[in-house]
Amino acid sequence: MGPDDWIATFAASLGVQPPDAATVETLLELAGTAAHASERTAAPIACYLVGQAGLDPSTALQRAEAVQKLVGED
């Protein structure tokens, strides 16, 4: 099973729609920002926190980039 199929199946099991391609790209960018500003383990936890906060991925990415600048990482 490829990633798109897995995501679609997982989304269905949660009773939600899978993300569109643009949202997937933004989430991957968010995860990359978190991983590069800290450690790789920060990426999935950051995405979890986005869900907990109920933020849209674009807003979450902006906030992650702001945190990255705040801590002086690039």
CHARMM internal coordinates of N, CA and C (Angstrom, degrees):
IC EDIT
DIST 1 N 1 CA 1.4595
DIST 1 CA 1 C 1.5236
ANGL 1 N 1 CA 1 C 108.04
DIST 1 C 2 N 1.3137
ANGL 1 CA 1 C 2 N 115.76
DIHE 1 N 1 CA 1 C 2 N 129.25
DIST 2 N 2 CA 1.4599
ANGL 1 C 2 N 2 CA 120.91
DIHE 1 CA 1 C 2 N 2 CA 178.78
DIST 2 CA 2 C 1.5221
ANGL 2 N 2 CA 2 C 111.63
DIHE 1 C 2 N 2 CA 2 C -80.10
DIST 2 C 3 N 1.3308
ANGL 2 CA 2 C 3 N 116.63
DIHE 2 N 2 CA 2 C 3 N 169.80
DIST 3 N 3 CA 1.4656
ANGL 2 C 3 N 3 CA 119.73
DIHE 2 CA 2 C 3 N 3 CA -176.71
DIST 3 CA 3 C 1.5289
ANGL 3 N 3 CA 3 C 113.41
DIHE 2 C 3 N 3 CA 3 C -61.69
DIST 3 C 4 N 1.3262
ANGL 3 CA 3 C 4 N 117.95
DIHE 3 N 3 CA 3 C 4 N -38.96
DIST 4 N 4 CA 1.4673
ANGL 3 C 4 N 4 CA 119.78
DIHE 3 CA 3 C 4 N 4 CA -179.72
DIST 4 CA 4 C 1.5271
ANGL 4 N 4 CA 4 C 111.20
DIHE 3 C 4 N 4 CA 4 C -64.27
DIST 4 C 5 N 1.3285
ANGL 4 CA 4 C 5 N 115.84
DIHE 4 N 4 CA 4 C 5 N -42.17
DIST 5 N 5 CA 1.4663
ANGL 4 C 5 N 5 CA 119.72
DIHE 4 CA 4 C 5 N 5 CA 178.02
DIST 5 CA 5 C 1.5206
ANGL 5 N 5 CA 5 C 111.28
DIHE 4 C 5 N 5 CA 5 C -66.22
DIST 5 C 6 N 1.3320
ANGL 5 CA 5 C 6 N 116.09
DIHE 5 N 5 CA 5 C 6 N -40.92
DIST 6 N 6 CA 1.4605
ANGL 5 C 6 N 6 CA 119.61
DIHE 5 CA 5 C 6 N 6 CA -179.93
DIST 6 CA 6 C 1.5248
ANGL 6 N 6 CA 6 C 110.26
DIHE 5 C 6 N 6 CA 6 C -63.34
DIST 6 C 7 N 1.3287
ANGL 6 CA 6 C 7 N 116.12
DIHE 6 N 6 CA 6 C 7 N -45.77
DIST 7 N 7 CA 1.4670
ANGL 6 C 7 N 7 CA 120.50
DIHE 6 CA 6 C 7 N 7 CA 179.83
DIST 7 CA 7 C 1.5200
ANGL 7 N 7 CA 7 C 110.39
DIHE 6 C 7 N 7 CA 7 C -62.03
DIST 7 C 8 N 1.3162
ANGL 7 CA 7 C 8 N 117.69
DIHE 7 N 7 CA 7 C 8 N -43.46
DIST 8 N 8 CA 1.4714
ANGL 7 C 8 N 8 CA 120.86
DIHE 7 CA 7 C 8 N 8 CA 179.13
DIST 8 CA 8 C 1.5232
ANGL 8 N 8 CA 8 C 110.81
DIHE 7 C 8 N 8 CA 8 C -62.38
DIST 8 C 9 N 1.3194
ANGL 8 CA 8 C 9 N 116.88
DIHE 8 N 8 CA 8 C 9 N -42.75
DIST 9 N 9 CA 1.4664
ANGL 8 C 9 N 9 CA 120.52
DIHE 8 CA 8 C 9 N 9 CA 179.52
DIST 9 CA 9 C 1.5207
ANGL 9 N 9 CA 9 C 110.84
DIHE 8 C 9 N 9 CA 9 C -67.25
DIST 9 C 10 N 1.3275
ANGL 9 CA 9 C 10 N 117.06
DIHE 9 N 9 CA 9 C 10 N -42.50
DIST 10 N 10 CA 1.4641
ANGL 9 C 10 N 10 CA 120.73
DIHE 9 CA 9 C 10 N 10 CA 178.88
DIST 10 CA 10 C 1.5224
ANGL 10 N 10 CA 10 C 110.34
DIHE 9 C 10 N 10 CA 10 C -64.67
DIST 10 C 11 N 1.3288
ANGL 10 CA 10 C 11 N 117.58
DIHE 10 N 10 CA 10 C 11 N -43.97
DIST 11 N 11 CA 1.4663
ANGL 10 C 11 N 11 CA 121.10
DIHE 10 CA 10 C 11 N 11 CA 178.00
DIST 11 CA 11 C 1.5251
ANGL 11 N 11 CA 11 C 110.49
DIHE 10 C 11 N 11 CA 11 C -58.43
DIST 11 C 12 N 1.3234
ANGL 11 CA 11 C 12 N 116.45
DIHE 11 N 11 CA 11 C 12 N -44.60
DIST 12 N 12 CA 1.4695
ANGL 11 C 12 N 12 CA 120.13
DIHE 11 CA 11 C 12 N 12 CA 178.58
DIST 12 CA 12 C 1.5223
ANGL 12 N 12 CA 12 C 111.13
DIHE 11 C 12 N 12 CA 12 C -61.34
DIST 12 C 13 N 1.3370
ANGL 12 CA 12 C 13 N 116.74
DIHE 12 N 12 CA 12 C 13 N -38.40
DIST 13 N 13 CA 1.4668
ANGL 12 C 13 N 13 CA 119.33
DIHE 12 CA 12 C 13 N 13 CA 179.53
DIST 13 CA 13 C 1.5269
ANGL 13 N 13 CA 13 C 111.99
DIHE 12 C 13 N 13 CA 13 C -67.15
DIST 13 C 14 N 1.3479
ANGL 13 CA 13 C 14 N 116.24
DIHE 13 N 13 CA 13 C 14 N -23.95
DIST 14 N 14 CA 1.4630
ANGL 13 C 14 N 14 CA 121.19
DIHE 13 CA 13 C 14 N 14 CA 177.79
DIST 14 CA 14 C 1.5260
ANGL 14 N 14 CA 14 C 112.32
DIHE 13 C 14 N 14 CA 14 C -91.17
DIST 14 C 15 N 1.3302
ANGL 14 CA 14 C 15 N 116.18
DIHE 14 N 14 CA 14 C 15 N -7.98
DIST 15 N 15 CA 1.4562
ANGL 14 C 15 N 15 CA 120.47
DIHE 14 CA 14 C 15 N 15 CA -179.07
DIST 15 CA 15 C 1.5134
ANGL 15 N 15 CA 15 C 113.71
DIHE 14 C 15 N 15 CA 15 C 77.59
DIST 15 C 16 N 1.3427
ANGL 15 CA 15 C 16 N 116.60
DIHE 15 N 15 CA 15 C 16 N 27.87
DIST 16 N 16 CA 1.4692
ANGL 15 C 16 N 16 CA 121.42
DIHE 15 CA 15 C 16 N 16 CA 179.12
DIST 16 CA 16 C 1.5235
ANGL 16 N 16 CA 16 C 109.16
DIHE 15 C 16 N 16 CA 16 C -128.61
DIST 16 C 17 N 1.3249
ANGL 16 CA 16 C 17 N 115.37
DIHE 16 N 16 CA 16 C 17 N 165.82
DIST 17 N 17 CA 1.4610
ANGL 16 C 17 N 17 CA 121.17
DIHE 16 CA 16 C 17 N 17 CA 176.49
DIST 17 CA 17 C 1.5243
ANGL 17 N 17 CA 17 C 109.30
DIHE 16 C 17 N 17 CA 17 C -82.00
DIST 17 C 18 N 1.3188
ANGL 17 CA 17 C 18 N 118.13
DIHE 17 N 17 CA 17 C 18 N 144.55
DIST 18 N 18 CA 1.4656
ANGL 17 C 18 N 18 CA 119.23
DIHE 17 CA 17 C 18 N 18 CA 174.72
DIST 18 CA 18 C 1.5254
ANGL 18 N 18 CA 18 C 109.72
DIHE 17 C 18 N 18 CA 18 C -69.44
DIST 18 C 19 N 1.3181
ANGL 18 CA 18 C 19 N 117.68
DIHE 18 N 18 CA 18 C 19 N 155.27
DIST 19 N 19 CA 1.4638
ANGL 18 C 19 N 19 CA 119.95
DIHE 18 CA 18 C 19 N 19 CA 179.73
DIST 19 CA 19 C 1.5230
ANGL 19 N 19 CA 19 C 111.21
DIHE 18 C 19 N 19 CA 19 C -70.01
DIST 19 C 20 N 1.3309
ANGL 19 CA 19 C 20 N 115.03
DIHE 19 N 19 CA 19 C 20 N 151.56
DIST 20 N 20 CA 1.4605
ANGL 19 C 20 N 20 CA 119.09
DIHE 19 CA 19 C 20 N 20 CA 175.05
DIST 20 CA 20 C 1.5306
ANGL 20 N 20 CA 20 C 109.00
DIHE 19 C 20 N 20 CA 20 C -77.73
DIST 20 C 21 N 1.3141
ANGL 20 CA 20 C 21 N 116.44
DIHE 20 N 20 CA 20 C 21 N 173.33
DIST 21 N 21 CA 1.4605
ANGL 20 C 21 N 21 CA 121.27
DIHE 20 CA 20 C 21 N 21 CA -175.00
DIST 21 CA 21 C 1.5282
ANGL 21 N 21 CA 21 C 112.36
DIHE 20 C 21 N 21 CA 21 C -60.24
DIST 21 C 22 N 1.3223
ANGL 21 CA 21 C 22 N 117.90
DIHE 21 N 21 CA 21 C 22 N -39.20
DIST 22 N 22 CA 1.4688
ANGL 21 C 22 N 22 CA 120.71
DIHE 21 CA 21 C 22 N 22 CA 179.52
DIST 22 CA 22 C 1.5181
ANGL 22 N 22 CA 22 C 111.17
DIHE 21 C 22 N 22 CA 22 C -65.30
DIST 22 C 23 N 1.3270
ANGL 22 CA 22 C 23 N 116.78
DIHE 22 N 22 CA 22 C 23 N -39.93
DIST 23 N 23 CA 1.4576
ANGL 22 C 23 N 23 CA 120.48
DIHE 22 CA 22 C 23 N 23 CA 179.16
DIST 23 CA 23 C 1.5255
ANGL 23 N 23 CA 23 C 110.53
DIHE 22 C 23 N 23 CA 23 C -67.44
DIST 23 C 24 N 1.3310
ANGL 23 CA 23 C 24 N 116.66
DIHE 23 N 23 CA 23 C 24 N -40.18
DIST 24 N 24 CA 1.4626
ANGL 23 C 24 N 24 CA 120.11
DIHE 23 CA 23 C 24 N 24 CA 176.61
DIST 24 CA 24 C 1.5255
ANGL 24 N 24 CA 24 C 109.60
DIHE 23 C 24 N 24 CA 24 C -59.16
DIST 24 C 25 N 1.3165
ANGL 24 CA 24 C 25 N 117.48
DIHE 24 N 24 CA 24 C 25 N -44.94
DIST 25 N 25 CA 1.4682
ANGL 24 C 25 N 25 CA 121.47
DIHE 24 CA 24 C 25 N 25 CA 179.76
DIST 25 CA 25 C 1.5271
ANGL 25 N 25 CA 25 C 110.74
DIHE 24 C 25 N 25 CA 25 C -60.75
DIST 25 C 26 N 1.3263
ANGL 25 CA 25 C 26 N 117.29
DIHE 25 N 25 CA 25 C 26 N -43.37
DIST 26 N 26 CA 1.4642
ANGL 25 C 26 N 26 CA 121.16
DIHE 25 CA 25 C 26 N 26 CA 179.38
DIST 26 CA 26 C 1.5214
ANGL 26 N 26 CA 26 C 110.83
DIHE 25 C 26 N 26 CA 26 C -65.03
DIST 26 C 27 N 1.3209
ANGL 26 CA 26 C 27 N 117.17
DIHE 26 N 26 CA 26 C 27 N -41.90
DIST 27 N 27 CA 1.4694
ANGL 26 C 27 N 27 CA 120.18
DIHE 26 CA 26 C 27 N 27 CA 178.47
DIST 27 CA 27 C 1.5254
ANGL 27 N 27 CA 27 C 111.12
DIHE 26 C 27 N 27 CA 27 C -64.22
DIST 27 C 28 N 1.3280
ANGL 27 CA 27 C 28 N 117.18
DIHE 27 N 27 CA 27 C 28 N -38.74
DIST 28 N 28 CA 1.4561
ANGL 27 C 28 N 28 CA 119.90
DIHE 27 CA 27 C 28 N 28 CA 177.53
DIST 28 CA 28 C 1.5278
ANGL 28 N 28 CA 28 C 110.95
DIHE 27 C 28 N 28 CA 28 C -66.05
DIST 28 C 29 N 1.3212
ANGL 28 CA 28 C 29 N 116.55
DIHE 28 N 28 CA 28 C 29 N -36.85
DIST 29 N 29 CA 1.4632
ANGL 28 C 29 N 29 CA 120.45
DIHE 28 CA 28 C 29 N 29 CA 176.84
DIST 29 CA 29 C 1.5303
ANGL 29 N 29 CA 29 C 110.22
DIHE 28 C 29 N 29 CA 29 C -66.79
DIST 29 C 30 N 1.3271
ANGL 29 CA 29 C 30 N 116.25
DIHE 29 N 29 CA 29 C 30 N -41.86
DIST 30 N 30 CA 1.4686
ANGL 29 C 30 N 30 CA 121.01
DIHE 29 CA 29 C 30 N 30 CA 176.07
DIST 30 CA 30 C 1.5236
ANGL 30 N 30 CA 30 C 110.16
DIHE 29 C 30 N 30 CA 30 C -58.97
DIST 30 C 31 N 1.3199
ANGL 30 CA 30 C 31 N 116.62
DIHE 30 N 30 CA 30 C 31 N -48.29
DIST 31 N 31 CA 1.4630
ANGL 30 C 31 N 31 CA 120.70
DIHE 30 CA 30 C 31 N 31 CA -179.91
DIST 31 CA 31 C 1.5260
ANGL 31 N 31 CA 31 C 110.74
DIHE 30 C 31 N 31 CA 31 C -61.55
DIST 31 C 32 N 1.3200
ANGL 31 CA 31 C 32 N 117.13
DIHE 31 N 31 CA 31 C 32 N -40.30
DIST 32 N 32 CA 1.4591
ANGL 31 C 32 N 32 CA 120.77
DIHE 31 CA 31 C 32 N 32 CA 177.80
DIST 32 CA 32 C 1.5131
ANGL 32 N 32 CA 32 C 112.45
DIHE 31 C 32 N 32 CA 32 C -64.11
DIST 32 C 33 N 1.3164
ANGL 32 CA 32 C 33 N 116.58
DIHE 32 N 32 CA 32 C 33 N -41.09
DIST 33 N 33 CA 1.4629
ANGL 32 C 33 N 33 CA 120.75
DIHE 32 CA 32 C 33 N 33 CA 177.70
DIST 33 CA 33 C 1.5272
ANGL 33 N 33 CA 33 C 110.13
DIHE 32 C 33 N 33 CA 33 C -61.50
DIST 33 C 34 N 1.3124
ANGL 33 CA 33 C 34 N 116.39
DIHE 33 N 33 CA 33 C 34 N -46.80
DIST 34 N 34 CA 1.4708
ANGL 33 C 34 N 34 CA 120.41
DIHE 33 CA 33 C 34 N 34 CA -179.90
DIST 34 CA 34 C 1.5278
ANGL 34 N 34 CA 34 C 110.68
DIHE 33 C 34 N 34 CA 34 C -62.83
DIST 34 C 35 N 1.3124
ANGL 34 CA 34 C 35 N 116.74
DIHE 34 N 34 CA 34 C 35 N -43.34
DIST 35 N 35 CA 1.4644
ANGL 34 C 35 N 35 CA 120.68
DIHE 34 CA 34 C 35 N 35 CA -177.72
DIST 35 CA 35 C 1.5239
ANGL 35 N 35 CA 35 C 112.04
DIHE 34 C 35 N 35 CA 35 C -66.37
DIST 35 C 36 N 1.3324
ANGL 35 CA 35 C 36 N 116.82
DIHE 35 N 35 CA 35 C 36 N -39.45
DIST 36 N 36 CA 1.4619
ANGL 35 C 36 N 36 CA 119.62
DIHE 35 CA 35 C 36 N 36 CA -177.97
DIST 36 CA 36 C 1.5268
ANGL 36 N 36 CA 36 C 112.25
DIHE 35 C 36 N 36 CA 36 C -78.32
DIST 36 C 37 N 1.3178
ANGL 36 CA 36 C 37 N 117.99
DIHE 36 N 36 CA 36 C 37 N -26.72
DIST 37 N 37 CA 1.4609
ANGL 36 C 37 N 37 CA 120.95
DIHE 36 CA 36 C 37 N 37 CA -179.62
DIST 37 CA 37 C 1.5260
ANGL 37 N 37 CA 37 C 111.67
DIHE 36 C 37 N 37 CA 37 C -81.96
DIST 37 C 38 N 1.3126
ANGL 37 CA 37 C 38 N 117.01
DIHE 37 N 37 CA 37 C 38 N -16.31
DIST 38 N 38 CA 1.4554
ANGL 37 C 38 N 38 CA 120.61
DIHE 37 CA 37 C 38 N 38 CA -177.02
DIST 38 CA 38 C 1.5185
ANGL 38 N 38 CA 38 C 108.96
DIHE 37 C 38 N 38 CA 38 C -139.50
DIST 38 C 39 N 1.3120
ANGL 38 CA 38 C 39 N 115.37
DIHE 38 N 38 CA 38 C 39 N -105.40
DIST 39 N 39 CA 1.4552
ANGL 38 C 39 N 39 CA 122.54
DIHE 38 CA 38 C 39 N 39 CA 176.31
DIST 39 CA 39 C 1.5173
ANGL 39 N 39 CA 39 C 107.68
DIHE 38 C 39 N 39 CA 39 C -133.80
DIST 39 C 40 N 1.3197
ANGL 39 CA 39 C 40 N 116.52
DIHE 39 N 39 CA 39 C 40 N 164.04
DIST 40 N 40 CA 1.4669
ANGL 39 C 40 N 40 CA 120.18
DIHE 39 CA 39 C 40 N 40 CA -178.97
DIST 40 CA 40 C 1.5189
ANGL 40 N 40 CA 40 C 112.01
DIHE 39 C 40 N 40 CA 40 C -57.21
DIST 40 C 41 N 1.3113
ANGL 40 CA 40 C 41 N 117.68
DIHE 40 N 40 CA 40 C 41 N -31.79
DIST 41 N 41 CA 1.4640
ANGL 40 C 41 N 41 CA 119.70
DIHE 40 CA 40 C 41 N 41 CA -178.68
DIST 41 CA 41 C 1.5236
ANGL 41 N 41 CA 41 C 112.18
DIHE 40 C 41 N 41 CA 41 C -65.90
DIST 41 C 42 N 1.3201
ANGL 41 CA 41 C 42 N 117.53
DIHE 41 N 41 CA 41 C 42 N -18.36
DIST 42 N 42 CA 1.4644
ANGL 41 C 42 N 42 CA 120.23
DIHE 41 CA 41 C 42 N 42 CA 178.81
DIST 42 CA 42 C 1.5272
ANGL 42 N 42 CA 42 C 111.80
DIHE 41 C 42 N 42 CA 42 C -69.04
DIST 42 C 43 N 1.3224
ANGL 42 CA 42 C 43 N 117.83
DIHE 42 N 42 CA 42 C 43 N -24.97
DIST 43 N 43 CA 1.4677
ANGL 42 C 43 N 43 CA 121.21
DIHE 42 CA 42 C 43 N 43 CA -175.61
DIST 43 CA 43 C 1.5251
ANGL 43 N 43 CA 43 C 113.30
DIHE 42 C 43 N 43 CA 43 C -62.20
DIST 43 C 44 N 1.3347
ANGL 43 CA 43 C 44 N 119.88
DIHE 43 N 43 CA 43 C 44 N -55.54
DIST 44 N 44 CA 1.4628
ANGL 43 C 44 N 44 CA 117.94
DIHE 43 CA 43 C 44 N 44 CA -179.21
DIST 44 CA 44 C 1.5224
ANGL 44 N 44 CA 44 C 112.68
DIHE 43 C 44 N 44 CA 44 C -68.01
DIST 44 C 45 N 1.3209
ANGL 44 CA 44 C 45 N 116.47
DIHE 44 N 44 CA 44 C 45 N -32.21
DIST 45 N 45 CA 1.4634
ANGL 44 C 45 N 45 CA 119.16
DIHE 44 CA 44 C 45 N 45 CA 179.07
DIST 45 CA 45 C 1.5274
ANGL 45 N 45 CA 45 C 110.09
DIHE 44 C 45 N 45 CA 45 C -68.44
DIST 45 C 46 N 1.3257
ANGL 45 CA 45 C 46 N 117.29
DIHE 45 N 45 CA 45 C 46 N -38.68
DIST 46 N 46 CA 1.4658
ANGL 45 C 46 N 46 CA 120.35
DIHE 45 CA 45 C 46 N 46 CA 176.71
DIST 46 CA 46 C 1.5191
ANGL 46 N 46 CA 46 C 110.71
DIHE 45 C 46 N 46 CA 46 C -60.75
DIST 46 C 47 N 1.3191
ANGL 46 CA 46 C 47 N 117.12
DIHE 46 N 46 CA 46 C 47 N -42.76
DIST 47 N 47 CA 1.4710
ANGL 46 C 47 N 47 CA 120.36
DIHE 46 CA 46 C 47 N 47 CA 179.23
DIST 47 CA 47 C 1.5203
ANGL 47 N 47 CA 47 C 110.85
DIHE 46 C 47 N 47 CA 47 C -66.24
DIST 47 C 48 N 1.3148
ANGL 47 CA 47 C 48 N 117.61
DIHE 47 N 47 CA 47 C 48 N -37.24
DIST 48 N 48 CA 1.4647
ANGL 47 C 48 N 48 CA 121.60
DIHE 47 CA 47 C 48 N 48 CA 175.08
DIST 48 CA 48 C 1.5286
ANGL 48 N 48 CA 48 C 109.99
DIHE 47 C 48 N 48 CA 48 C -61.15
DIST 48 C 49 N 1.3269
ANGL 48 CA 48 C 49 N 116.62
DIHE 48 N 48 CA 48 C 49 N -45.02
DIST 49 N 49 CA 1.4691
ANGL 48 C 49 N 49 CA 120.53
DIHE 48 CA 48 C 49 N 49 CA -179.34
DIST 49 CA 49 C 1.5232
ANGL 49 N 49 CA 49 C 111.75
DIHE 48 C 49 N 49 CA 49 C -63.43
DIST 49 C 50 N 1.3220
ANGL 49 CA 49 C 50 N 116.77
DIHE 49 N 49 CA 49 C 50 N -35.19
DIST 50 N 50 CA 1.4658
ANGL 49 C 50 N 50 CA 120.59
DIHE 49 CA 49 C 50 N 50 CA 176.07
DIST 50 CA 50 C 1.5276
ANGL 50 N 50 CA 50 C 109.67
DIHE 49 C 50 N 50 CA 50 C -59.40
DIST 50 C 51 N 1.3197
ANGL 50 CA 50 C 51 N 116.28
DIHE 50 N 50 CA 50 C 51 N -45.49
DIST 51 N 51 CA 1.4608
ANGL 50 C 51 N 51 CA 120.39
DIHE 50 CA 50 C 51 N 51 CA 177.58
DIST 51 CA 51 C 1.5162
ANGL 51 N 51 CA 51 C 112.06
DIHE 50 C 51 N 51 CA 51 C -62.90
DIST 51 C 52 N 1.3210
ANGL 51 CA 51 C 52 N 115.99
DIHE 51 N 51 CA 51 C 52 N -42.47
DIST 52 N 52 CA 1.4663
ANGL 51 C 52 N 52 CA 120.14
DIHE 51 CA 51 C 52 N 52 CA 179.20
DIST 52 CA 52 C 1.5308
ANGL 52 N 52 CA 52 C 111.00
DIHE 51 C 52 N 52 CA 52 C -62.53
DIST 52 C 53 N 1.3290
ANGL 52 CA 52 C 53 N 115.74
DIHE 52 N 52 CA 52 C 53 N -38.90
DIST 53 N 53 CA 1.4639
ANGL 52 C 53 N 53 CA 120.64
DIHE 52 CA 52 C 53 N 53 CA -178.10
DIST 53 CA 53 C 1.5243
ANGL 53 N 53 CA 53 C 112.23
DIHE 52 C 53 N 53 CA 53 C -79.25
DIST 53 C 54 N 1.3243
ANGL 53 CA 53 C 54 N 116.69
DIHE 53 N 53 CA 53 C 54 N -16.32
DIST 54 N 54 CA 1.4597
ANGL 53 C 54 N 54 CA 120.23
DIHE 53 CA 53 C 54 N 54 CA -179.20
DIST 54 CA 54 C 1.5148
ANGL 54 N 54 CA 54 C 112.96
DIHE 53 C 54 N 54 CA 54 C 72.50
DIST 54 C 55 N 1.3321
ANGL 54 CA 54 C 55 N 116.75
DIHE 54 N 54 CA 54 C 55 N 25.51
DIST 55 N 55 CA 1.4591
ANGL 54 C 55 N 55 CA 120.83
DIHE 54 CA 54 C 55 N 55 CA -179.57
DIST 55 CA 55 C 1.5212
ANGL 55 N 55 CA 55 C 110.92
DIHE 54 C 55 N 55 CA 55 C -86.18
DIST 55 C 56 N 1.3276
ANGL 55 CA 55 C 56 N 115.38
DIHE 55 N 55 CA 55 C 56 N 152.04
DIST 56 N 56 CA 1.4493
ANGL 55 C 56 N 56 CA 118.24
DIHE 55 CA 55 C 56 N 56 CA 172.12
DIST 56 CA 56 C 1.5339
ANGL 56 N 56 CA 56 C 107.27
DIHE 55 C 56 N 56 CA 56 C -78.26
DIST 56 C 57 N 1.3255
ANGL 56 CA 56 C 57 N 117.35
DIHE 56 N 56 CA 56 C 57 N 152.30
DIST 57 N 57 CA 1.4646
ANGL 56 C 57 N 57 CA 120.14
DIHE 56 CA 56 C 57 N 57 CA -175.60
DIST 57 CA 57 C 1.5289
ANGL 57 N 57 CA 57 C 114.56
DIHE 56 C 57 N 57 CA 57 C -57.51
DIST 57 C 58 N 1.3220
ANGL 57 CA 57 C 58 N 118.63
DIHE 57 N 57 CA 57 C 58 N -35.88
DIST 58 N 58 CA 1.4713
ANGL 57 C 58 N 58 CA 120.22
DIHE 57 CA 57 C 58 N 58 CA -179.59
DIST 58 CA 58 C 1.5199
ANGL 58 N 58 CA 58 C 111.94
DIHE 57 C 58 N 58 CA 58 C -64.43
DIST 58 C 59 N 1.3255
ANGL 58 CA 58 C 59 N 116.43
DIHE 58 N 58 CA 58 C 59 N -43.86
DIST 59 N 59 CA 1.4650
ANGL 58 C 59 N 59 CA 120.68
DIHE 58 CA 58 C 59 N 59 CA 177.58
DIST 59 CA 59 C 1.5202
ANGL 59 N 59 CA 59 C 110.08
DIHE 58 C 59 N 59 CA 59 C -64.64
DIST 59 C 60 N 1.3303
ANGL 59 CA 59 C 60 N 116.34
DIHE 59 N 59 CA 59 C 60 N -42.27
DIST 60 N 60 CA 1.4521
ANGL 59 C 60 N 60 CA 120.40
DIHE 59 CA 59 C 60 N 60 CA 179.56
DIST 60 CA 60 C 1.5294
ANGL 60 N 60 CA 60 C 110.97
DIHE 59 C 60 N 60 CA 60 C -62.30
DIST 60 C 61 N 1.3231
ANGL 60 CA 60 C 61 N 117.33
DIHE 60 N 60 CA 60 C 61 N -40.99
DIST 61 N 61 CA 1.4667
ANGL 60 C 61 N 61 CA 120.61
DIHE 60 CA 60 C 61 N 61 CA 178.29
DIST 61 CA 61 C 1.5216
ANGL 61 N 61 CA 61 C 110.47
DIHE 60 C 61 N 61 CA 61 C -62.31
DIST 61 C 62 N 1.3240
ANGL 61 CA 61 C 62 N 117.51
DIHE 61 N 61 CA 61 C 62 N -43.45
DIST 62 N 62 CA 1.4676
ANGL 61 C 62 N 62 CA 120.72
DIHE 61 CA 61 C 62 N 62 CA 177.72
DIST 62 CA 62 C 1.5259
ANGL 62 N 62 CA 62 C 110.91
DIHE 61 C 62 N 62 CA 62 C -59.07
DIST 62 C 63 N 1.3082
ANGL 62 CA 62 C 63 N 116.56
DIHE 62 N 62 CA 62 C 63 N -42.02
DIST 63 N 63 CA 1.4640
ANGL 62 C 63 N 63 CA 119.94
DIHE 62 CA 62 C 63 N 63 CA 179.86
DIST 63 CA 63 C 1.5238
ANGL 63 N 63 CA 63 C 111.45
DIHE 62 C 63 N 63 CA 63 C -68.76
DIST 63 C 64 N 1.3236
ANGL 63 CA 63 C 64 N 116.95
DIHE 63 N 63 CA 63 C 64 N -38.70
DIST 64 N 64 CA 1.4668
ANGL 63 C 64 N 64 CA 120.27
DIHE 63 CA 63 C 64 N 64 CA 178.00
DIST 64 CA 64 C 1.5292
ANGL 64 N 64 CA 64 C 110.20
DIHE 63 C 64 N 64 CA 64 C -64.40
DIST 64 C 65 N 1.3191
ANGL 64 CA 64 C 65 N 116.86
DIHE 64 N 64 CA 64 C 65 N -40.20
DIST 65 N 65 CA 1.4628
ANGL 64 C 65 N 65 CA 120.46
DIHE 64 CA 64 C 65 N 65 CA 178.08
DIST 65 CA 65 C 1.5286
ANGL 65 N 65 CA 65 C 110.66
DIHE 64 C 65 N 65 CA 65 C -65.63
DIST 65 C 66 N 1.3228
ANGL 65 CA 65 C 66 N 117.28
DIHE 65 N 65 CA 65 C 66 N -35.90
DIST 66 N 66 CA 1.4607
ANGL 65 C 66 N 66 CA 121.05
DIHE 65 CA 65 C 66 N 66 CA 177.10
DIST 66 CA 66 C 1.5228
ANGL 66 N 66 CA 66 C 110.64
DIHE 65 C 66 N 66 CA 66 C -66.30
DIST 66 C 67 N 1.3261
ANGL 66 CA 66 C 67 N 116.73
DIHE 66 N 66 CA 66 C 67 N -41.09
DIST 67 N 67 CA 1.4696
ANGL 66 C 67 N 67 CA 120.28
DIHE 66 CA 66 C 67 N 67 CA 177.82
DIST 67 CA 67 C 1.5156
ANGL 67 N 67 CA 67 C 109.38
DIHE 66 C 67 N 67 CA 67 C -64.44
DIST 67 C 68 N 1.3190
ANGL 67 CA 67 C 68 N 116.99
DIHE 67 N 67 CA 67 C 68 N -40.82
DIST 68 N 68 CA 1.4564
ANGL 67 C 68 N 68 CA 121.24
DIHE 67 CA 67 C 68 N 68 CA 179.36
DIST 68 CA 68 C 1.5270
ANGL 68 N 68 CA 68 C 110.15
DIHE 67 C 68 N 68 CA 68 C -58.99
DIST 68 C 69 N 1.3245
ANGL 68 CA 68 C 69 N 116.90
DIHE 68 N 68 CA 68 C 69 N -44.32
DIST 69 N 69 CA 1.4649
ANGL 68 C 69 N 69 CA 120.67
DIHE 68 CA 68 C 69 N 69 CA 178.27
DIST 69 CA 69 C 1.5245
ANGL 69 N 69 CA 69 C 111.49
DIHE 68 C 69 N 69 CA 69 C -67.10
DIST 69 C 70 N 1.3268
ANGL 69 CA 69 C 70 N 116.23
DIHE 69 N 69 CA 69 C 70 N -37.49
DIST 70 N 70 CA 1.4585
ANGL 69 C 70 N 70 CA 121.21
DIHE 69 CA 69 C 70 N 70 CA -179.47
DIST 70 CA 70 C 1.5174
ANGL 70 N 70 CA 70 C 111.31
DIHE 69 C 70 N 70 CA 70 C -61.40
DIST 70 C 71 N 1.3108
ANGL 70 CA 70 C 71 N 116.52
DIHE 70 N 70 CA 70 C 71 N -40.75
DIST 71 N 71 CA 1.4660
ANGL 70 C 71 N 71 CA 119.59
DIHE 70 CA 70 C 71 N 71 CA -178.36
DIST 71 CA 71 C 1.5265
ANGL 71 N 71 CA 71 C 112.31
DIHE 70 C 71 N 71 CA 71 C -87.19
DIST 71 C 72 N 1.3456
ANGL 71 CA 71 C 72 N 116.82
DIHE 71 N 71 CA 71 C 72 N 0.54
DIST 72 N 72 CA 1.4519
ANGL 71 C 72 N 72 CA 121.15
DIHE 71 CA 71 C 72 N 72 CA 173.88
DIST 72 CA 72 C 1.4985
ANGL 72 N 72 CA 72 C 115.92
DIHE 71 C 72 N 72 CA 72 C 77.62
DIST 72 C 73 N 1.3103
ANGL 72 CA 72 C 73 N 117.88
DIHE 72 N 72 CA 72 C 73 N 21.19
DIST 73 N 73 CA 1.4554
ANGL 72 C 73 N 73 CA 121.78
DIHE 72 CA 72 C 73 N 73 CA 178.08
DIST 73 CA 73 C 1.5242
ANGL 73 N 73 CA 73 C 108.62
DIHE 72 C 73 N 73 CA 73 C -98.23
DIST 73 C 74 N 1.3084
ANGL 73 CA 73 C 74 N 116.69
DIHE 73 N 73 CA 73 C 74 N 154.54
DIST 74 N 74 CA 1.4578
ANGL 73 C 74 N 74 CA 119.35
DIHE 73 CA 73 C 74 N 74 CA 172.70
DIST 74 CA 74 C 1.4589
ANGL 74 N 74 CA 74 C 109.95
DIHE 73 C 74 N 74 CA 74 C -135.50
END
COOR INIT
IC SEED 1 N 1 CA 1 C
IC BUILD
